[in-house]
Amino acid sequence: MELTYTLCSLEDLQLLRQISEETFSIAFAKDNNPIDFKNYIEKAFALVRIKEELLNPNSDFFFAYHDNELVAYFKVNVEEAQSDVKRDDSLELERIYVLSQFQGLGIGEKLLDHIKKLASEKNKKMLWLGVWQENKKAVKFYERHGFEKFDTHPYFIGSDEQTDWLMRFNLSTL
Ligand SMILES: CC(C)(COP(=O)(O)OP(=O)(O)OC[C@H]1O[C@@H](n2cnc3c(N)ncnc32)[C@H](O)[C@@H]1OP(=O)(O)O)[C@@H](O)C(=O)NCCC(=O)NCCS
């Protein structure tokens, strides 16, 4: 399955906001208290918030297409835009979402390969991410692709405190 990638710009703001909220809700609404969840998504996926993130020079959003159809998006951060590790030689994969109807087809694997290369081309040594410890499918997916847990951090969905695993991939093994 061949994928093509486009770097998102302000012109993509509405679509990016919609895809971000939709993919997050489909993945996680069922596992969360509805009020906490609503409070979270209203803030996290507000148009002004996504616009701010798009305008951050140290953050990039990409859409991934297969046969001209949008199948996934991801967001990467460097330097100060990273949320935990803020090393010069690290890159954070903050979000990676395959649209639900395209999951389990190998797209996630292709995305990770692409992101590892992208990080390597930026001369980064470490690719890292935070994943909800209860998101077993994603944890397993990252482990299968060479990521290992190195820490945890608390993550709030509304007032509900959850635990994210911080996982890293050593880019010098590429
Ligand atoms: C986690 C996620 C990014 C993985 O992407 P994906 O495209 O589903 O991943 P892949 O298809 O490459 O691999 C997933 C599974 O499909 C299987 N698979 C891979 N290629 C396949 C193919 N051609 N046919 C059928 N199954 C396949 C893999 O073996 C893997 O199995 P596993 O779950 O037992 O590990 C995606 O499922 C997703 O967006 N989930 C919801 C949001 C989320 O949790 N994001 C991560 C937040 S940190």
The ligand as a MOL file (V3000), in Angstrom:
LIG
                    3D

  0  0  0     0  0            999 V3000
M  V30 BEGIN CTAB
M  V30 COUNTS 48 50 0 0 0
M  V30 BEGIN ATOM
M  V30 1 C -2.3830 2.4100 16.6850 0
M  V30 2 C -2.5480 2.6950 15.1850 0
M  V30 3 C -1.8650 4.0100 14.8170 0
M  V30 4 C -1.8830 1.5530 14.4020 0
M  V30 5 O -2.1190 1.7580 13.0220 0
M  V30 6 P -2.6580 0.5690 12.1050 0
M  V30 7 O -2.6990 1.0330 10.7050 0
M  V30 8 O -3.9240 0.0300 12.6800 0
M  V30 9 O -1.4290 -0.4460 12.3180 0
M  V30 10 P -0.9820 -1.7100 11.4460 0
M  V30 11 O -2.0760 -2.1240 10.5440 0
M  V30 12 O 0.3460 -1.3930 10.8680 0
M  V30 13 O -0.7570 -2.7560 12.5860 0
M  V30 14 C -1.8200 -3.0320 13.4930 0
M  V30 15 C -2.1790 -4.4950 13.4580 0
M  V30 16 O -2.6260 -4.8790 12.1840 0
M  V30 17 C -1.8700 -6.0120 11.7540 0
M  V30 18 N -1.6070 -5.8570 10.3260 0
M  V30 19 C -0.5610 -5.2380 9.7660 0
M  V30 20 N -0.6400 -5.3250 8.4420 0
M  V30 21 C -1.7760 -5.9630 8.1610 0
M  V30 22 C -2.4170 -6.3540 6.9650 0
M  V30 23 N -1.8890 -6.0690 5.7660 0
M  V30 24 N -3.5920 -7.0050 7.0590 0
M  V30 25 C -4.1350 -7.2780 8.2790 0
M  V30 26 N -3.5640 -6.9500 9.4440 0
M  V30 27 C -2.3990 -6.3160 9.3750 0
M  V30 28 C -0.5910 -5.9650 12.5040 0
M  V30 29 O -0.0410 -7.2620 12.6530 0
M  V30 30 C -1.0210 -5.3660 13.8090 0
M  V30 31 O -1.4640 -6.3820 14.6510 0
M  V30 32 P -1.4120 -6.2010 16.2460 0
M  V30 33 O -2.5200 -5.2540 16.6060 0
M  V30 34 O -1.6430 -7.5850 16.7410 0
M  V30 35 O -0.0580 -5.6190 16.5760 0
M  V30 36 C -4.0400 2.7350 14.7520 0
M  V30 37 O -4.6530 1.4880 15.0270 0
M  V30 38 C -4.8300 3.8500 15.3880 0
M  V30 39 O -4.8770 4.9640 14.8560 0
M  V30 40 N -5.5100 3.5570 16.5210 0
M  V30 41 C -6.4100 4.4720 17.1690 0
M  V30 42 C -5.7180 5.6850 17.7100 0
M  V30 43 C -4.5130 5.3750 18.5590 0
M  V30 44 O -4.5790 4.5500 19.4690 0
M  V30 45 N -3.4210 6.0830 18.2670 0
M  V30 46 C -2.2190 5.9830 19.0270 0
M  V30 47 C -2.2910 6.9450 20.1610 0
M  V30 48 S -0.7710 6.9490 21.0720 0
M  V30 END ATOM
M  V30 BEGIN BOND
M  V30 1 1 1 2
M  V30 2 1 2 3
M  V30 3 1 2 4
M  V30 4 1 2 36
M  V30 5 1 4 5
M  V30 6 1 5 6
M  V30 7 2 6 7
M  V30 8 1 6 8
M  V30 9 1 6 9
M  V30 10 1 9 10
M  V30 11 2 10 11
M  V30 12 1 10 12
M  V30 13 1 10 13
M  V30 14 1 13 14
M  V30 15 1 14 15
M  V30 16 1 15 16
M  V30 17 1 15 30
M  V30 18 1 16 17
M  V30 19 1 17 18
M  V30 20 1 17 28
M  V30 21 1 18 19
M  V30 22 1 18 27
M  V30 23 2 19 20
M  V30 24 1 20 21
M  V30 25 1 21 22
M  V30 26 2 21 27
M  V30 27 1 22 23
M  V30 28 2 22 24
M  V30 29 1 24 25
M  V30 30 2 25 26
M  V30 31 1 26 27
M  V30 32 1 28 29
M  V30 33 1 28 30
M  V30 34 1 30 31
M  V30 35 1 31 32
M  V30 36 2 32 33
M  V30 37 1 32 34
M  V30 38 1 32 35
M  V30 39 1 36 37
M  V30 40 1 36 38
M  V30 41 2 38 39
M  V30 42 1 38 40
M  V30 43 1 40 41
M  V30 44 1 41 42
M  V30 45 1 42 43
M  V30 46 2 43 44
M  V30 47 1 43 45
M  V30 48 1 45 46
M  V30 49 1 46 47
M  V30 50 1 47 48
M  V30 END BOND
M  V30 END CTAB
M  END
